[in-house]
Amino acid sequence: MQPWKTLSRETILDYSKFLTVEQHTVELPDGQVIVDWPWVVTPDYVNVVAVTEDGRFLLFRQTKYAVSGTTLATVGGYLEPGEVPLAAAQRELREETGYAAPDWLALGSYVVDGNRGAGTAHFFLARRAYPVTAIDADDLEEQILLHLTPAEVEAALAAGEFKVLAWMAVIALALRYV
């Protein structure tokens, strides 16, 4: 199989460091050219499933603008310019929960939208997490830090309480290793 080729790209919306929309001209392997392929540029991000020394999952109950009602959520955030995913994951864990962890497992990196871009999600499992500092999060959402057992997390996953696809996926992956 041959990949598509990008022949040209034009920025049609440069909203902020969080969102750029481009229009690409692409050539398909059969030679067909599409002149108006939309492409979304957003920063890469990390999601972290943190498990404490006593086996509890550090999760949030929170609201999100695009989610109806409340949702369970993992630690996460955007990579800073030049930051590698593991460093971002460690920073986000410390900022959002006040915890650090000595044992990190990369659970994979995944393109958010296979046709339109929208960045890459980097998933991690942080094991044996322990408190080191006060929470220093700059999140806009109201959130409550929870300490859930594996059984509570599995029940929440089955009940659809993780309402964002990336959070559901990283939880499902992490449960394989806990």
OpenMM code with the backbone's topology and positions (N, CA, C; nanometers):
from openmm import Vec3, app, unit

residues = "MET GLN PRO TRP LYS THR LEU SER ARG GLU THR ILE LEU ASP TYR SER LYS PHE LEU THR VAL GLU GLN HIS THR VAL GLU LEU PRO ASP GLY GLN VAL ILE VAL ASP TRP PRO TRP VAL VAL THR PRO ASP TYR VAL ASN VAL VAL ALA VAL THR GLU ASP GLY ARG PHE LEU LEU PHE ARG GLN THR LYS TYR ALA VAL SER GLY THR THR LEU ALA THR VAL GLY GLY TYR LEU GLU PRO GLY GLU VAL PRO LEU ALA ALA ALA GLN ARG GLU LEU ARG GLU GLU THR GLY TYR ALA ALA PRO ASP TRP LEU ALA LEU GLY SER TYR VAL VAL ASP GLY ASN ARG GLY ALA GLY THR ALA HIS PHE PHE LEU ALA ARG ARG ALA TYR PRO VAL THR ALA ILE ASP ALA ASP ASP LEU GLU GLU GLN ILE LEU LEU HIS LEU THR PRO ALA GLU VAL GLU ALA ALA LEU ALA ALA GLY GLU PHE LYS VAL LEU ALA TRP MET ALA VAL ILE ALA LEU ALA LEU ARG TYR VAL".split()
positions = [
    Vec3(0.0842, -0.1186, 0.0000),
    Vec3(0.0000, 0.0000, 0.0000),
    Vec3(0.0884, 0.1244, 0.0000),
    Vec3(0.0467, 0.2230, -0.0719),
    Vec3(0.1215, 0.3478, -0.0824),
    Vec3(0.0539, 0.4577, -0.0010),
    Vec3(0.1317, 0.5459, 0.0607),
    Vec3(0.0714, 0.6566, 0.1364),
    Vec3(0.0228, 0.7672, 0.0426),
    Vec3(-0.0653, 0.8501, 0.0965),
    Vec3(-0.1057, 0.9702, 0.0241),
    Vec3(0.0112, 1.0680, 0.0249),
    Vec3(0.0154, 1.1555, -0.0763),
    Vec3(0.1194, 1.2581, -0.0842),
    Vec3(0.0572, 1.3955, -0.0641),
    Vec3(0.1208, 1.4761, 0.0197),
    Vec3(0.0780, 1.6154, 0.0367),
    Vec3(0.1482, 1.6979, -0.0700),
    Vec3(0.0704, 1.7572, -0.1612),
    Vec3(0.1270, 1.8386, -0.2689),
    Vec3(0.1416, 1.9839, -0.2272),
    Vec3(0.0478, 2.0322, -0.1456),
    Vec3(0.0562, 2.1699, -0.0950),
    Vec3(-0.0303, 2.1818, 0.0290),
    Vec3(-0.0042, 2.2868, 0.1058),
    Vec3(-0.0849, 2.3156, 0.2245),
    Vec3(-0.0965, 2.4661, 0.2409),
    Vec3(-0.2132, 2.5091, 0.2866),
    Vec3(-0.2388, 2.6505, 0.3087),
    Vec3(-0.3122, 2.6643, 0.4419),
    Vec3(-0.2668, 2.7562, 0.5249),
    Vec3(-0.3362, 2.7828, 0.6512),
    Vec3(-0.4594, 2.8676, 0.6210),
    Vec3(-0.5761, 2.8179, 0.6634),
    Vec3(-0.6996, 2.8945, 0.6428),
    Vec3(-0.7544, 2.9504, 0.7739),
    Vec3(-0.7039, 2.9010, 0.8885),
    Vec3(-0.7402, 2.9557, 1.0192),
    Vec3(-0.6239, 2.9326, 1.1140),
    Vec3(-0.5689, 3.0409, 1.1676),
    Vec3(-0.4638, 3.0321, 1.2686),
    Vec3(-0.5220, 3.0959, 1.3937),
    Vec3(-0.5953, 3.0144, 1.4704),
    Vec3(-0.6710, 3.0670, 1.5825),
    Vec3(-0.5836, 3.0935, 1.7042),
    Vec3(-0.4984, 3.0009, 1.7372),
    Vec3(-0.4118, 3.0132, 1.8543),
    Vec3(-0.3139, 2.8970, 1.8520),
    Vec3(-0.2329, 2.8866, 1.9578),
    Vec3(-0.1415, 2.7733, 1.9647),
    Vec3(-0.2172, 2.6422, 1.9801),
    Vec3(-0.3468, 2.6498, 2.0066),
    Vec3(-0.4267, 2.5292, 2.0269),
    Vec3(-0.5034, 2.4846, 1.9027),
    Vec3(-0.5103, 2.5685, 1.7984),
    Vec3(-0.5896, 2.5304, 1.6816),
    Vec3(-0.5476, 2.6057, 1.5564),
    Vec3(-0.5089, 2.5283, 1.4564),
    Vec3(-0.4855, 2.5799, 1.3219),
    Vec3(-0.5593, 2.4862, 1.2270),
    Vec3(-0.6216, 2.5434, 1.1258),
    Vec3(-0.6876, 2.4631, 1.0231),
    Vec3(-0.6180, 2.4921, 0.8911),
    Vec3(-0.5806, 2.3853, 0.8221),
    Vec3(-0.5145, 2.3976, 0.6928),
    Vec3(-0.6010, 2.3338, 0.5854),
    Vec3(-0.5756, 2.3751, 0.4620),
    Vec3(-0.6353, 2.3099, 0.3452),
    Vec3(-0.5204, 2.2498, 0.2659),
    Vec3(-0.5239, 2.1192, 0.2491),
    Vec3(-0.4174, 2.0494, 0.1773),
    Vec3(-0.4644, 2.0103, 0.0379),
    Vec3(-0.3703, 2.0031, -0.0530),
    Vec3(-0.3907, 1.9364, -0.1810),
    Vec3(-0.3157, 1.8048, -0.1695),
    Vec3(-0.3899, 1.6943, -0.1862),
    Vec3(-0.3294, 1.5625, -0.1676),
    Vec3(-0.3458, 1.4796, -0.2952),
    Vec3(-0.2494, 1.3905, -0.3136),
    Vec3(-0.2563, 1.2965, -0.4253),
    Vec3(-0.2708, 1.1561, -0.3684),
    Vec3(-0.3730, 1.0867, -0.4138),
    Vec3(-0.3965, 0.9493, -0.3702),
    Vec3(-0.3050, 0.8550, -0.4476),
    Vec3(-0.2841, 0.7345, -0.3985),
    Vec3(-0.1960, 0.6395, -0.4677),
    Vec3(-0.2355, 0.6117, -0.6129),
    Vec3(-0.3643, 0.6252, -0.6455),
    Vec3(-0.4075, 0.6005, -0.7833),
    Vec3(-0.3912, 0.7220, -0.8736),
    Vec3(-0.3328, 0.8319, -0.8181),
    Vec3(-0.3096, 0.9522, -0.8976),
    Vec3(-0.4180, 1.0577, -0.8847),
    Vec3(-0.5322, 1.0239, -0.8260),
    Vec3(-0.6386, 1.1223, -0.8064),
    Vec3(-0.5895, 1.2326, -0.7140),
    Vec3(-0.6202, 1.3587, -0.7497),
    Vec3(-0.5795, 1.4738, -0.6697),
    Vec3(-0.7034, 1.5370, -0.6070),
    Vec3(-0.6953, 1.5611, -0.4763),
    Vec3(-0.8023, 1.6299, -0.4033),
    Vec3(-0.7440, 1.7634, -0.3594),
    Vec3(-0.8085, 1.8731, -0.4019),
    Vec3(-0.7509, 2.0062, -0.3803),
    Vec3(-0.7971, 2.0742, -0.2523),
    Vec3(-0.8949, 2.0201, -0.1827),
    Vec3(-0.9477, 2.0908, -0.0655),
    Vec3(-0.9625, 1.9990, 0.0562),
    Vec3(-0.8559, 1.9245, 0.0879),
    Vec3(-0.8602, 1.8321, 0.2010),
    Vec3(-0.8371, 1.9097, 0.3305),
    Vec3(-0.9376, 1.9149, 0.4209),
    Vec3(-0.9187, 1.9879, 0.5464),
    Vec3(-0.8264, 1.9126, 0.6421),
    Vec3(-0.7417, 1.9874, 0.7129),
    Vec3(-0.6452, 1.9308, 0.8068),
    Vec3(-0.6447, 2.0155, 0.9333),
    Vec3(-0.6552, 1.9505, 1.0476),
    Vec3(-0.6616, 2.0191, 1.1763),
    Vec3(-0.5293, 1.9991, 1.2500),
    Vec3(-0.4701, 2.1094, 1.2932),
    Vec3(-0.3447, 2.1044, 1.3674),
    Vec3(-0.3731, 2.1441, 1.5118),
    Vec3(-0.3510, 2.0507, 1.6034),
    Vec3(-0.3600, 2.0784, 1.7466),
    Vec3(-0.2348, 2.0203, 1.8116),
    Vec3(-0.1998, 2.0679, 1.9305),
    Vec3(-0.0792, 2.0138, 1.9946),
    Vec3(-0.0958, 1.8665, 2.0316),
    Vec3(0.0151, 1.7951, 2.0305),
    Vec3(0.0150, 1.6595, 2.0836),
    Vec3(-0.0125, 1.6678, 2.2334),
    Vec3(-0.0650, 1.5602, 2.2894),
    Vec3(-0.0969, 1.5616, 2.4319),
    Vec3(-0.0682, 1.4263, 2.4951),
    Vec3(-0.0707, 1.4269, 2.6284),
    Vec3(-0.0505, 1.3046, 2.7060),
    Vec3(-0.1736, 1.2777, 2.7904),
    Vec3(-0.1987, 1.1501, 2.8125),
    Vec3(-0.2948, 1.1053, 2.9136),
    Vec3(-0.2227, 1.0038, 3.0001),
    Vec3(-0.2410, 1.0165, 3.1309),
    Vec3(-0.1704, 0.9340, 3.2272),
    Vec3(-0.2711, 0.8652, 3.3178),
    Vec3(-0.2587, 0.7341, 3.3286),
    Vec3(-0.3310, 0.6601, 3.4312),
    Vec3(-0.2305, 0.6391, 3.5438),
    Vec3(-0.2577, 0.6996, 3.6583),
    Vec3(-0.1679, 0.6902, 3.7730),
    Vec3(-0.2296, 0.5975, 3.8767),
    Vec3(-0.1481, 0.5051, 3.9253),
    Vec3(-0.1906, 0.4103, 4.0280),
    Vec3(-0.0965, 0.4266, 4.1475),
    Vec3(-0.1544, 0.4458, 4.2645),
    Vec3(-0.0762, 0.4706, 4.3854),
    Vec3(-0.0087, 0.3433, 4.4360),
    Vec3(0.0765, 0.3612, 4.5343),
    Vec3(0.1473, 0.2488, 4.5949),
    Vec3(0.0512, 0.1451, 4.6524),
    Vec3(-0.0670, 0.1913, 4.6990),
    Vec3(-0.1660, 0.0973, 4.7547),
    Vec3(-0.2683, 0.0510, 4.6511),
    Vec3(-0.2411, 0.0739, 4.5208),
    Vec3(-0.3250, 0.0195, 4.4140),
    Vec3(-0.4466, 0.1012, 4.3781),
    Vec3(-0.4552, 0.2238, 4.4239),
    Vec3(-0.5686, 0.3113, 4.3895),
    Vec3(-0.5373, 0.3933, 4.2638),
    Vec3(-0.6389, 0.4111, 4.1801),
    Vec3(-0.6268, 0.4914, 4.0594),
    Vec3(-0.6554, 0.6373, 4.0930),
    Vec3(-0.5668, 0.7271, 4.0501),
    Vec3(-0.5881, 0.8708, 4.0666),
    Vec3(-0.6632, 0.9216, 3.9438),
    Vec3(-0.7897, 0.9538, 3.9639),
    Vec3(-0.8750, 1.0008, 3.8545),
    Vec3(-0.9496, 1.1245, 3.9000),
    Vec3(-1.0111, 1.1919, 3.8056),
    Vec3(-1.0906, 1.3103, 3.8371),
    Vec3(-1.2361, 1.2875, 3.8009),
    Vec3(-1.3242, 1.3457, 3.8794),
    Vec3(-1.4626, 1.3666, 3.8366),
    Vec3(-1.4655, 1.5137, 3.7992),
    Vec3(-1.5073, 1.5428, 3.6761),
    Vec3(-1.5018, 1.6807, 3.6296),
    Vec3(-1.6041, 1.7074, 3.5201),
    Vec3(-1.6121, 1.8328, 3.4841),
    Vec3(-1.6931, 1.8743, 3.3704),
    Vec3(-1.5983, 1.9114, 3.2567),
    Vec3(-1.6487, 1.9030, 3.1348),
    Vec3(-1.5782, 1.9489, 3.0157),
    Vec3(-1.6805, 2.0181, 2.9279),
    Vec3(-1.6378, 2.1199, 2.8574),
    Vec3(-1.7293, 2.1992, 2.7759),
    Vec3(-1.8072, 2.1133, 2.6766),
    Vec3(-1.7425, 2.0152, 2.6132),
    Vec3(-1.8072, 1.9348, 2.5098),
    Vec3(-1.8781, 1.8108, 2.5643),
    Vec3(-1.8760, 1.7914, 2.6968),
    Vec3(-1.9345, 1.6718, 2.7569),
    Vec3(-2.0605, 1.7103, 2.8341),
    Vec3(-2.1657, 1.6367, 2.8120),
    Vec3(-2.2897, 1.6586, 2.8864),
    Vec3(-2.2749, 1.5988, 3.0269),
    Vec3(-2.2972, 1.6782, 3.1279),
    Vec3(-2.2867, 1.6299, 3.2659),
    Vec3(-2.1420, 1.6169, 3.3086),
    Vec3(-2.1174, 1.5274, 3.4038),
    Vec3(-1.9809, 1.5057, 3.4525),
    Vec3(-1.9231, 1.3808, 3.3884),
    Vec3(-1.7923, 1.3682, 3.3980),
    Vec3(-1.7206, 1.2549, 3.3423),
    Vec3(-1.6081, 1.2166, 3.4360),
    Vec3(-1.5647, 1.0930, 3.4302),
    Vec3(-1.4389, 1.0557, 3.4926),
    Vec3(-1.3287, 1.0880, 3.3928),
    Vec3(-1.2140, 1.1307, 3.4442),
    Vec3(-1.1045, 1.1739, 3.3582),
    Vec3(-0.9712, 1.1295, 3.4153),
    Vec3(-0.8751, 1.1143, 3.3268),
    Vec3(-0.7378, 1.0846, 3.3656),
    Vec3(-0.6594, 1.2146, 3.3728),
    Vec3(-0.5392, 1.2062, 3.4238),
    Vec3(-0.4440, 1.3166, 3.4173),
    Vec3(-0.4098, 1.3379, 3.2710),
    Vec3(-0.3896, 1.4631, 3.2320),
    Vec3(-0.3492, 1.4857, 3.0944),
    Vec3(-0.3273, 1.6310, 3.0628),
    Vec3(-0.2649, 1.6532, 2.9486),
    Vec3(-0.2430, 1.7894, 2.9021),
    Vec3(-0.1565, 1.7915, 2.7781),
    Vec3(-0.1421, 1.9116, 2.7234),
    Vec3(-0.0638, 1.9309, 2.6012),
    Vec3(0.0853, 1.9303, 2.6300),
    Vec3(0.1612, 1.8852, 2.5326),
    Vec3(0.3065, 1.8969, 2.5394),
    Vec3(0.3441, 2.0428, 2.5190),
    Vec3(0.4429, 2.0883, 2.5925),
    Vec3(0.4998, 2.2206, 2.5704),
    Vec3(0.5940, 2.2113, 2.4496),
    Vec3(0.6202, 2.3231, 2.3812),
    Vec3(0.7121, 2.3180, 2.2659),
    Vec3(0.8469, 2.2557, 2.3051),
    Vec3(0.8906, 2.1558, 2.2280),
    Vec3(1.0173, 2.0892, 2.2514),
    Vec3(1.0153, 1.9829, 2.3602),
    Vec3(0.9037, 1.9654, 2.4283),
    Vec3(0.8936, 1.8695, 2.5385),
    Vec3(0.8675, 1.7290, 2.4850),
    Vec3(0.9354, 1.6305, 2.5410),
    Vec3(0.9105, 1.4923, 2.5020),
    Vec3(0.7906, 1.4396, 2.5807),
    Vec3(0.7181, 1.3414, 2.5247),
    Vec3(0.5950, 1.2949, 2.5896),
    Vec3(0.6109, 1.2479, 2.7344),
    Vec3(0.7143, 1.1719, 2.7662),
    Vec3(0.7294, 1.1248, 2.9040),
    Vec3(0.7480, 1.2410, 3.0009),
    Vec3(0.8273, 1.3390, 2.9648),
    Vec3(0.8464, 1.4559, 3.0511),
    Vec3(0.7138, 1.5301, 3.0705),
    Vec3(0.6349, 1.5410, 2.9650),
    Vec3(0.5038, 1.6053, 2.9770),
    Vec3(0.4132, 1.5261, 3.0704),
    Vec3(0.4158, 1.3938, 3.0577),
    Vec3(0.3327, 1.3092, 3.1439),
    Vec3(0.3727, 1.3257, 3.2897),
    Vec3(0.5015, 1.3264, 3.3173),
    Vec3(0.5489, 1.3432, 3.4547),
    Vec3(0.5124, 1.4813, 3.5094),
    Vec3(0.5260, 1.5844, 3.4269),
    Vec3(0.4893, 1.7203, 3.4674),
    Vec3(0.3406, 1.7304, 3.4967),
    Vec3(0.2585, 1.6776, 3.4071),
    Vec3(0.1135, 1.6848, 3.4262),
    Vec3(0.0696, 1.6094, 3.5517),
    Vec3(0.1290, 1.4922, 3.5787),
    Vec3(0.0934, 1.4178, 3.6994),
    Vec3(0.1224, 1.5017, 3.8231),
    Vec3(0.2380, 1.5631, 3.8281),
    Vec3(0.2763, 1.6443, 3.9436),
    Vec3(0.1850, 1.7668, 3.9568),
    Vec3(0.1626, 1.8386, 3.8455),
    Vec3(0.0805, 1.9602, 3.8506),
    Vec3(-0.0636, 1.9304, 3.8913),
    Vec3(-0.1230, 1.8286, 3.8293),
    Vec3(-0.2663, 1.8053, 3.8477),
    Vec3(-0.3011, 1.7294, 3.9751),
    Vec3(-0.2086, 1.6468, 4.0249),
    Vec3(-0.2401, 1.5645, 4.1423),
    Vec3(-0.1472, 1.5887, 4.2606),
    Vec3(-0.0290, 1.6461, 4.2358),
    Vec3(0.0704, 1.6588, 4.3407),
    Vec3(0.1495, 1.5312, 4.3625),
    Vec3(0.1346, 1.4333, 4.2735),
    Vec3(0.2009, 1.3035, 4.2862),
    Vec3(0.3159, 1.2910, 4.1868),
    Vec3(0.4096, 1.2016, 4.2184),
    Vec3(0.5155, 1.1574, 4.1278),
    Vec3(0.5115, 1.0052, 4.1286),
    Vec3(0.5809, 0.9448, 4.0329),
    Vec3(0.5841, 0.7980, 4.0263),
    Vec3(0.7205, 0.7522, 3.9769),
    Vec3(0.7746, 0.6437, 4.0344),
    Vec3(0.9046, 0.5937, 3.9909),
    Vec3(0.8985, 0.4952, 3.8744),
    Vec3(0.7793, 0.4486, 3.8413),
    Vec3(0.7646, 0.3402, 3.7437),
    Vec3(0.6684, 0.3844, 3.6334),
    Vec3(0.7222, 0.4043, 3.5134),
    Vec3(0.6429, 0.4542, 3.4007),
    Vec3(0.6434, 0.3521, 3.2876),
    Vec3(0.5252, 0.3299, 3.2306),
    Vec3(0.5102, 0.2408, 3.1167),
    Vec3(0.4411, 0.3175, 3.0045),
    Vec3(0.5051, 0.3253, 2.8888),
    Vec3(0.4424, 0.3873, 2.7713),
    Vec3(0.3391, 0.2896, 2.7157),
    Vec3(0.2171, 0.3367, 2.6982),
    Vec3(0.1078, 0.2538, 2.6467),
    Vec3(0.0815, 0.2780, 2.4981),
    Vec3(0.1622, 0.3612, 2.4353),
    Vec3(0.1503, 0.3846, 2.2917),
    Vec3(0.1201, 0.5282, 2.2578),
    Vec3(0.1420, 0.5604, 2.1319),
    Vec3(0.1116, 0.6924, 2.0753),
    Vec3(0.0154, 0.6720, 1.9599),
    Vec3(-0.0906, 0.7531, 1.9578),
    Vec3(-0.2007, 0.7295, 1.8644),
    Vec3(-0.2434, 0.8603, 1.7979),
    Vec3(-0.2564, 0.8568, 1.6643),
    Vec3(-0.3095, 0.9711, 1.5905),
    Vec3(-0.4545, 0.9905, 1.6328),
    Vec3(-0.4925, 1.1147, 1.6588),
    Vec3(-0.6275, 1.1421, 1.7077),
    Vec3(-0.7318, 1.1194, 1.5990),
    Vec3(-0.7078, 1.1688, 1.4797),
    Vec3(-0.8031, 1.1520, 1.3689),
    Vec3(-0.7239, 1.1096, 1.2454),
    Vec3(-0.7453, 0.9885, 1.2000),
    Vec3(-0.6687, 0.9315, 1.0895),
    Vec3(-0.6845, 1.0037, 0.9576),
    Vec3(-0.7885, 1.0822, 0.9408),
    Vec3(-0.8100, 1.1545, 0.8165),
    Vec3(-0.7856, 1.3040, 0.8267),
    Vec3(-0.7972, 1.3604, 0.9444),
    Vec3(-0.7913, 1.5065, 0.9588),
    Vec3(-0.6807, 1.5554, 1.0510),
    Vec3(-0.5994, 1.4649, 1.1058),
    Vec3(-0.4877, 1.5071, 1.1907),
    Vec3(-0.5274, 1.5222, 1.3360),
    Vec3(-0.5267, 1.6439, 1.3862),
    Vec3(-0.5653, 1.6781, 1.5233),
    Vec3(-0.4661, 1.6271, 1.6276),
    Vec3(-0.3404, 1.6094, 1.5901),
    Vec3(-0.2370, 1.5759, 1.6866),
    Vec3(-0.2255, 1.4283, 1.7171),
    Vec3(-0.1378, 1.3998, 1.8119),
    Vec3(-0.1110, 1.2634, 1.8561),
    Vec3(-0.1297, 1.2560, 2.0063),
    Vec3(-0.1944, 1.1490, 2.0523),
    Vec3(-0.2126, 1.1223, 2.1948),
    Vec3(-0.1057, 1.0232, 2.2385),
    Vec3(-0.0365, 1.0552, 2.3467),
    Vec3(0.0663, 0.9683, 2.4041),
    Vec3(0.0140, 0.9191, 2.5386),
    Vec3(0.0000, 0.7879, 2.5532),
    Vec3(-0.0604, 0.7287, 2.6729),
    Vec3(0.0455, 0.6660, 2.7627),
    Vec3(0.0286, 0.6847, 2.8938),
    Vec3(0.1227, 0.6317, 2.9915),
    Vec3(0.0493, 0.5741, 3.1117),
    Vec3(0.1146, 0.4761, 3.1743),
    Vec3(0.0743, 0.4231, 3.3037),
    Vec3(0.1853, 0.4587, 3.4018),
    Vec3(0.1486, 0.5280, 3.5091),
    Vec3(0.2427, 0.5640, 3.6154),
    Vec3(0.2097, 0.4771, 3.7356),
    Vec3(0.3035, 0.3908, 3.7745),
    Vec3(0.2792, 0.2973, 3.8852),
    Vec3(0.3553, 0.3409, 4.0100),
    Vec3(0.2973, 0.3027, 4.1259),
    Vec3(0.3534, 0.3327, 4.2576),
    Vec3(0.3618, 0.4827, 4.2830),
    Vec3(0.2589, 0.5551, 4.2395),
    Vec3(0.2543, 0.6998, 4.2582),
    Vec3(0.2436, 0.7344, 4.4064),
    Vec3(0.3083, 0.8438, 4.4439),
    Vec3(0.3081, 0.8883, 4.5837),
    Vec3(0.3040, 1.0411, 4.5867),
    Vec3(0.2455, 1.0998, 4.6919),
    Vec3(0.2339, 1.2459, 4.6988),
    Vec3(0.3687, 1.3115, 4.7248),
    Vec3(0.3935, 1.4253, 4.6547),
    Vec3(0.5192, 1.4976, 4.6717),
    Vec3(0.5002, 1.6480, 4.6908),
    Vec3(0.3871, 1.7019, 4.6494),
    Vec3(0.3686, 1.8463, 4.6543),
    Vec3(0.2199, 1.8786, 4.6495),
    Vec3(0.1887, 2.0051, 4.6669),
    Vec3(0.0502, 2.0506, 4.6535),
    Vec3(0.0120, 2.0531, 4.5055),
    Vec3(-0.1159, 2.0381, 4.4785),
    Vec3(-0.1669, 2.0469, 4.3408),
    Vec3(-0.1439, 2.1885, 4.2897),
    Vec3(-0.0963, 2.1986, 4.1638),
    Vec3(-0.0687, 2.3274, 4.1014),
    Vec3(-0.1226, 2.3267, 3.9588),
    Vec3(-0.2492, 2.2905, 3.9437),
    Vec3(-0.3107, 2.2775, 3.8109),
    Vec3(-0.3645, 2.4119, 3.7640),
    Vec3(-0.3583, 2.4328, 3.6342),
    Vec3(-0.4164, 2.5533, 3.5750),
    Vec3(-0.5381, 2.5183, 3.4898),
    Vec3(-0.5996, 2.4053, 3.5189),
    Vec3(-0.7158, 2.3616, 3.4420),
    Vec3(-0.8324, 2.4569, 3.4625),
    Vec3(-0.9104, 2.4761, 3.3583),
    Vec3(-1.0268, 2.5631, 3.3651),
    Vec3(-1.1471, 2.4936, 3.4269),
    Vec3(-1.1501, 2.3610, 3.4182),
    Vec3(-1.2652, 2.2850, 3.4648),
    Vec3(-1.2589, 2.2642, 3.6162),
    Vec3(-1.3762, 2.2577, 3.6743),
    Vec3(-1.3847, 2.2162, 3.8136),
    Vec3(-1.3608, 2.0656, 3.8161),
    Vec3(-1.2746, 2.0207, 3.9072),
    Vec3(-1.2469, 1.8773, 3.9134),
    Vec3(-1.2200, 1.8349, 4.0571),
    Vec3(-1.2565, 1.7100, 4.0833),
    Vec3(-1.2369, 1.6501, 4.2153),
    Vec3(-1.1457, 1.5293, 4.1970),
    Vec3(-1.0344, 1.5257, 4.2723),
    Vec3(-0.9415, 1.4137, 4.2656),
    Vec3(-0.9986, 1.2961, 4.3433),
    Vec3(-1.0031, 1.1809, 4.2771),
    Vec3(-1.0562, 1.0581, 4.3362),
    Vec3(-0.9466, 0.9541, 4.3488),
    Vec3(-0.9634, 0.8615, 4.4432),
    Vec3(-0.8741, 0.7468, 4.4613),
    Vec3(-0.9621, 0.6228, 4.4504),
    Vec3(-0.9661, 0.5606, 4.3321),
    Vec3(-1.0582, 0.4499, 4.3067),
    Vec3(-0.9849, 0.3160, 4.3017),
    Vec3(-1.0531, 0.2128, 4.3455),
    Vec3(-0.9979, 0.0778, 4.3372),
    Vec3(-1.0062, 0.0286, 4.1922),
    Vec3(-0.9274, -0.0730, 4.1574),
    Vec3(-0.9396, -0.1297, 4.0226),
    Vec3(-1.0824, -0.1760, 3.9912),
    Vec3(-1.1508, -0.2344, 4.0877),
    Vec3(-1.2888, -0.2792, 4.0649),
    Vec3(-1.3801, -0.1605, 4.0361),
    Vec3(-1.3609, -0.0495, 4.1070),
    Vec3(-1.4425, 0.0705, 4.0816),
    Vec3(-1.4133, 0.1274, 3.9429),
    Vec3(-1.2870, 0.1226, 3.9008),
    Vec3(-1.2506, 0.1726, 3.7679),
    Vec3(-1.3105, 0.0838, 3.6592),
    Vec3(-1.3010, -0.0461, 3.6762),
    Vec3(-1.3604, -0.1379, 3.5785),
    Vec3(-1.5106, -0.1178, 3.5685),
    Vec3(-1.5785, -0.0995, 3.6815),
    Vec3(-1.7236, -0.0766, 3.6807),
    Vec3(-1.7564, 0.0560, 3.6123),
    Vec3(-1.6775, 0.1595, 3.6385),
    Vec3(-1.6999, 0.2899, 3.5751),
    Vec3(-1.6781, 0.2821, 3.4246),
    Vec3(-1.5766, 0.2079, 3.3829),
    Vec3(-1.5502, 0.1896, 3.2400),
    Vec3(-1.6683, 0.1189, 3.1740),
    Vec3(-1.7159, 0.0123, 3.2358),
    Vec3(-1.8298, -0.0627, 3.1814),
    Vec3(-1.9571, 0.0207, 3.1778),
    Vec3(-1.9706, 0.1130, 3.2715),
    Vec3(-2.0910, 0.1968, 3.2795),
    Vec3(-2.0841, 0.3201, 3.1902),
    Vec3(-1.9731, 0.3393, 3.1194),
    Vec3(-1.9612, 0.4545, 3.0303),
    Vec3(-1.9343, 0.5853, 3.1018),
    Vec3(-1.8731, 0.5804, 3.2190),
    Vec3(-1.8475, 0.7029, 3.2953),
    Vec3(-1.7276, 0.7821, 3.2437),
    Vec3(-1.6445, 0.7225, 3.1582),
    Vec3(-1.5376, 0.7955, 3.0900),
    Vec3(-1.5958, 0.8397, 2.9561),
    Vec3(-1.6330, 0.9667, 2.9460),
    Vec3(-1.7097, 1.0149, 2.8311),
    Vec3(-1.6240, 1.0749, 2.7194),
    Vec3(-1.4933, 1.0703, 2.7354),
    Vec3(-1.4018, 1.1161, 2.6315),
    Vec3(-1.3259, 0.9928, 2.5809),
    Vec3(-1.3225, 0.9747, 2.4499),
    Vec3(-1.2664, 0.8543, 2.3902),
    Vec3(-1.1237, 0.8258, 2.4365),
    Vec3(-1.0382, 0.9268, 2.4392),
    Vec3(-0.8994, 0.9041, 2.4795),
    Vec3(-0.8914, 0.8523, 2.6229),
    Vec3(-0.9740, 0.9038, 2.7121),
    Vec3(-0.9704, 0.8589, 2.8518),
    Vec3(-1.0186, 0.7151, 2.8638),
    Vec3(-1.1216, 0.6815, 2.7909),
    Vec3(-1.1708, 0.5434, 2.7915),
    Vec3(-1.0635, 0.4494, 2.7395),
    Vec3(-0.9949, 0.4895, 2.6322),
    Vec3(-0.8943, 0.4037, 2.5724),
    Vec3(-0.7727, 0.3844, 2.6628),
    Vec3(-0.7222, 0.4925, 2.7234),
    Vec3(-0.6039, 0.4784, 2.8089),
    Vec3(-0.6368, 0.3983, 2.9336),
    Vec3(-0.7573, 0.4122, 2.9865),
    Vec3(-0.7985, 0.3296, 3.1025),
    Vec3(-0.8029, 0.1831, 3.0635),
    Vec3(-0.8643, 0.1533, 2.9496),
    Vec3(-0.8740, 0.0142, 2.9053),
    Vec3(-0.7353, -0.0461, 2.8848),
    Vec3(-0.6435, 0.0289, 2.8263),
    Vec3(-0.5064, -0.0195, 2.8081),
    Vec3(-0.4373, -0.0398, 2.9424),
    Vec3(-0.4511, 0.0556, 3.0320),
    Vec3(-0.3822, 0.0483, 3.1613),
    Vec3(-0.4299, -0.0700, 3.2436),
    Vec3(-0.5578, -0.1006, 3.2360),
    Vec3(-0.6116, -0.2125, 3.3153),
    Vec3(-0.5455, -0.3457, 3.2786),
    Vec3(-0.4892, -0.3554, 3.1606),
    Vec3(-0.4182, -0.4775, 3.1190),
    Vec3(-0.2903, -0.4988, 3.1997),
    Vec3(-0.2351, -0.3910, 3.2565),
    Vec3(-0.1054, -0.3973, 3.3236),
    Vec3(-0.1119, -0.3788, 3.4740),
    Vec3(-0.2323, -0.3633, 3.5282),
    Vec3(-0.2477, -0.3394, 3.6717),
    Vec3(-0.2932, -0.4675, 3.7391),
] * unit.nanometer
topology = app.Topology()
chain = topology.addChain("A")
for resn in residues:
    res = topology.addResidue(resn, chain)
    for name in ("N", "CA", "C"):
        topology.addAtom(name, app.Element.getBySymbol(name[0]), res)
